[in-house]
Amino acid sequence: MISYQSAKEEIKQAADIVSVVGQFVQLKKAGKNFVGLCPFHEEKAPSFTVSQDKQMFHCFGCKKGGDIFAFWMAYHSLSFPEALRDLAERYNVQLPEKHFTAEEKKKVDDRETLFKINELAAVYFQKELTHPVRGKPGHDYFKKRSISHSIIEEFHLGYAPKGWDGLKQFLLSRKVSLETALAAGVLKRSEKGHYYDLFRERVMFPIMDLTQKKRVIGFGGRVLDDALPKYVNTPETPLFHKGTCLYGFDASRKAIRETGRAIVVEGYMDCLALRKHGVKEVVATLGTALSETPVRKLKGIGKEAVVVFDADDAGKAAALRTLPIFLNERLSAKAVLLPKGHDPDSFINSSGRDAFSKLLDAAPSLFDFYMDQKLGPGTQNIDQKVSILEEILPVLAKVHNETQRSLYIRRLSEKSEIAESVVLSALGGIKQSSVKDRFKNDIKQQFTSVNANRSIGEIQLLNLLLHYPETVADLRGHHCRLLISDPMIRRIIDVIFDSHGNSKTINFETIQERLDHDEDRVWLREFGFRPAFCSDREVKQAVRDFIAKARKKKIAESFKTAMGDPRAINEILKRKIEAAGPFFGS
């Protein structure tokens, strides 16, 4: 029978972590490693590092790290069993029948059940769309909006007909528990305990995850007229978190990587209309404000974003709200202002792709767009200007890059006709608290540095063992543990020495797995990604030096123990003389 561990090792042999991570993060070669902007936290300079040699990743900012499974789990918000299953399918690795505990298996099975319910619901909506009577309103709507049959099929579009229990009855016919369907977010329950369909008389847009299988994690439903609410989304479930998702991201990822640009629109129909006209690097928000997580994912594969929201006041306001997000995430962003009365859907359908491309090419930076909207003609009232400054200065205070912030301040001064010195003074007041916080963080970082309160000798010993594993056999039997006083380094070196005694294939990954403390694993990754302190030619001499130091330390400790025992002291002196000789016959 295939073991869980052997399947895991087979996946690691088949999968290269640089290739896997590179699908989601823009990586650049930096020496022996690859670096990029971390997908898990806001940062202005790349601290996310991937080692091909070690098949590990580590972020020096947020401290997340680990192997390919750790990345898959963190990026896709999955448990380990789910990540193992995903990667096994991706690399055609067979898993054993029983490889998880009962509790782990239940969690995986529960999520798989929710996925299956979503898939059944998607099938139901698609079938209803093709029904000549029940699906006619949805069919007519898509026809009116010029959505082609190929787009309907590619994006698995559907229709939720009139009635309160169409989907409910369909799921019952497939032996689905109504309580489980409620957990999946496709049904609701009344105060009296009656289950009913969440989506009714709406065209349906399945929302996919970003794994290779492209599974349905939730739905968006749009009304056919001007009724409110215009959109209804799946509620929060174990699979679906609205604030972290972008519609169409699964289909647009390749195009965003190729063009270096992500076009962000407000609605599902806007996204599909642009794709119909060949604009494939497009994603849509889910009727909610854009948040850091999806922008961070866009930043991982694209160089800039272009926000194209409706030309009405609501669309402009939505575009303006994205400015702090893009500034903080340091993703270059532009804003397209459509002609009055248009949204992306209506504009590209009436004017064509070339006209839309011209708007993209002429798009101002999002900051300039913000300034033009906030400080446009007629903004002469001093109270209005003060109000606008109060609104935008906290945003600028979060811009860490001094050059970028200076340019924004100058632009703000020009547009507002307020002296740059006044703007700087006002900004300085806002920044005081953030400066204090950053100072505290700098101090904290100093004390958590990999070298803090640790002797050079013990750091060099660990560095030697990690970069030259062949030295473990020479060093482990010569009391080198005596050279280590730091508890964390001692725990790590103990694992290295003990593991070498059990196996000759000790490597960085194995050491990580055998450490008991998370803080040890984080520190080891951070330390292990640093270069060797000696060259290949210097290794042998380094081993001699450490053995000599260890012998001296052993003799010194023996003297302490033998105090008052002349015979024991003579024996120690004899060993000390012997220790002065050559170690490796050289």
Secondary structure, DSSP 8 states (H G I E B T S, - for coil): ---HHHHHHHHHHH--HHHHHTTTS--EEETTEEEE--SSS--SS--EEEETTTTEEEETTT--EESHHHHHHHHHT--HHHHHHHHHHHTT----SS-S-HHHHHHHHHHHHHHHHHHHHHHHHHHHHH-TTTTHHHHHHHHHTT--HHHHHHTT-EEE-SSSSHHHHHHHHTT--HHHHHHHTSEEE-TTS-EEES--SEEEEEEE-SSTT--EEEEEEEESSS-SSSEEE----SS--GGG--BTHHHHHHHHHHHSEEEEESSHHHHHHHHHTT--SEEE--SS---HHHHHHHHHH-SEEEEEE-SSHHHHHHHHHTHHHHHHHT-EEEEEE--TT--HHHHHHHH-HHHHHHHHHT--BHHHHHHHHHS-TT---HHHHHHHHHHHHHHHHT---HHHHHHHHHHHHHHHT--HHHHHHHHHHHHHHHHHHHHHHHHHHHHTSTTTT--HHHHHHHHHHHH-GGGHHHHTTTTGGGG---HHHHHHHHHHHHHHHH-S---HHHHHHH---HHHHHHHHHHHTS--SS-GGGHHHHHHHHHHHHHHHHHHHHHHHHTT-HHHHHHHHHHHHHHTS-SS--
